[in-house]
Amino acid sequence: MSANRVTIALHGGSGATPGHDYSREIDNMLRLVASARDRLDAGSSAIDVVTETVAALESSGLYIAGRGASPNLAGRYELDASLMDGSTRKAGAVASLCGFRSPIAAARAVMDVTPHVLYAGDGAAEFAGSQALPAVLDEKAWYTEACRFESNRLPQSAPHGTVGCVALDRRGNLAAATSTAGVFGKPPGRVGDSAIIGAGTWADDEVAVSCTGQGEFFIRSAAAVQVAHRVRFGGRTLAQAADEVLGEVAERGGAGGLIAVDSRGNVVMPFRSSGMKRAALLADGSIVAEAL
Ligand code: ASP
């Protein structure tokens, strides 16, 4: 195996409130980056590490995804997730999935065991059940409502959720994964960018991206794939590409951010929103984690 330097970045969603104590999220993100780095150093693949890291972010209950999910307007927990393996261009996704603990595990199963990319609604739940993925048996006991703090403070239309991870492994392969409960106060059936390959998640052999923010604007900008294509076809650096795409999202009225890595090990975490919970392994080996 070649000894490529590994890279990892993750996010816990755009939107953070000045003055609020995010130390639990920061501790959690620092720990997850360190363990992802160790797994990558030991030779784990990028796709396995992004799947496991997003599953850990989901189960922490600290973010608006997985265990921390917020319900939709009808009181149901409808979750979206997607992932992509840059080396194979294989992808898996679920939209409006109800009743399962880890939407990213369901997305991974879609990628691994079906010829399809995206399962939605009842079909997604039926599929997750067929794979014996852990179900949510008691919603009240399972969901932590990490959203309560933010939802009391921010307008209904503000973005608040989502976790994501991008990684470069020792073989030089890239992967990206994203999982969310979506925006607060979403109507039943509403699906955002986090379930859509090319919008909220993208990975190819040059760039891996996971987005967070007002999903409708990220879908309309094909934000994640656009970052990669600005690098591939536009000769942009990763940082330029990411800034230009967020600029386009902002021009259309959308707020949010993204994390991205490229095959050279560059990592960027720009946002145009009131903060973004984020963490990364830097080139000098240090780990940073911030919310604002
Ligand atoms: N992008 C997510 C969605 O629109 C929400 C978020 O990132 O906060 O569903």
Boltz pocket constraint, residues with backbone or C-beta under 6 A from the ligand:
constraints:
  - pocket:
      binder: B
      contacts: [[A, 13], [A, 14], [A, 159], [A, 160], [A, 161], [A, 162], [A, 180], [A, 181], [A, 182], [A, 183], [A, 191], [A, 192], [A, 193], [A, 194], [A, 200], [A, 211], [A, 212], [A, 213], [A, 214], [A, 215], [A, 216]]
      max_distance: 6.0
